[in-house]
Amino acid sequence: MRDTLRAKIITVCDKKIEQKGDNVGLSFYAFFANKNDDPELLMEAATWWISIHQLDHFEKAIKIKTMVQDGL
C-alpha cells in the first residue's frame, strides 16, 4: 500500500475516533469522497480491505488504524 493511502487511512480513522469514540466503525469508502476522482487509489484500498485481509464491510476504525500502522 502506498504511503499516501496509509496516511489518509490513519487521518480518517483518527478523525472518526475523535468524533464518535473508540467503537466507531467504517468501510473503505470512508477514505474517499462521494465522487470517484481516483479509481486507482480506490481499487488499492478495496484490494487491501477485501482481497488481502477479507475484512467485513464495516470494521472498527481502531482496528484498521492499528493494521495500517503495523504495516499489514
C-alpha positions in Angstrom: 0.0 0.0 0.0 1.4 3.4 -0.9 2.4 5.8 1.8 -0.2 8.4 0.8 -3.0 5.9 1.3 -1.6 4.8 4.6 -1.5 8.4 5.8 -5.0 9.1 4.6 -6.4 6.0 6.3 -4.8 6.9 9.6 -6.0 10.5 9.4 -9.6 9.4 8.7 -9.5 6.8 11.4 -8.2 9.4 13.9 -10.9 11.9 12.9 -13.7 9.3 13.2 -12.5 8.0 16.5 -12.3 11.6 17.9 -15.8 12.4 16.7 -17.6 9.2 17.6 -15.4 7.3 20.1 -13.3 4.1 20.0 -16.2 1.9 19.0 -16.9 3.7 15.6 -17.0 1.5 12.5 -16.2 2.4 8.9 -15.8 0.9 5.5 -13.0 1.6 3.0 -15.3 4.0 1.3 -14.8 6.4 4.3 -11.4 7.2 2.8 -12.8 8.7 -0.4 -15.2 11.5 -1.4 -18.6 10.5 -2.9 -17.1 11.4 -6.3 -14.8 8.7 -7.7 -11.9 11.0 -8.5 -9.1 8.5 -8.0 -10.3 5.0 -9.1 -6.8 3.5 -8.9 -6.4 4.5 -5.3 -10.0 3.3 -4.5 -9.1 -0.1 -6.0 -5.9 -0.3 -4.0 -7.9 0.3 -0.8 -10.6 -2.2 -1.8 -8.0 -4.8 -2.7 -6.3 -4.4 0.7 -9.6 -4.5 2.5 -11.4 -7.2 0.7 -9.0 -9.4 -1.2 -5.9 -9.3 1.1 -7.5 -9.1 4.6 -11.0 -10.3 3.9 -12.5 -7.8 6.2 -16.2 -7.3 6.8 -17.9 -4.3 5.1 -17.7 -2.3 8.3 -14.8 -2.7 10.7 -13.8 -0.7 13.8 -11.7 2.3 13.0 -9.2 1.5 15.7 -8.6 -2.0 14.2 -8.0 -0.6 10.7 -5.7 2.1 12.1 -3.7 -0.5 14.0 -3.4 -2.8 11.0 -2.2 0.1 8.8 0.3 1.3 11.4 1.6 -2.3 11.8 2.2 -2.5 8.1 -0.3 -5.2 7.4 
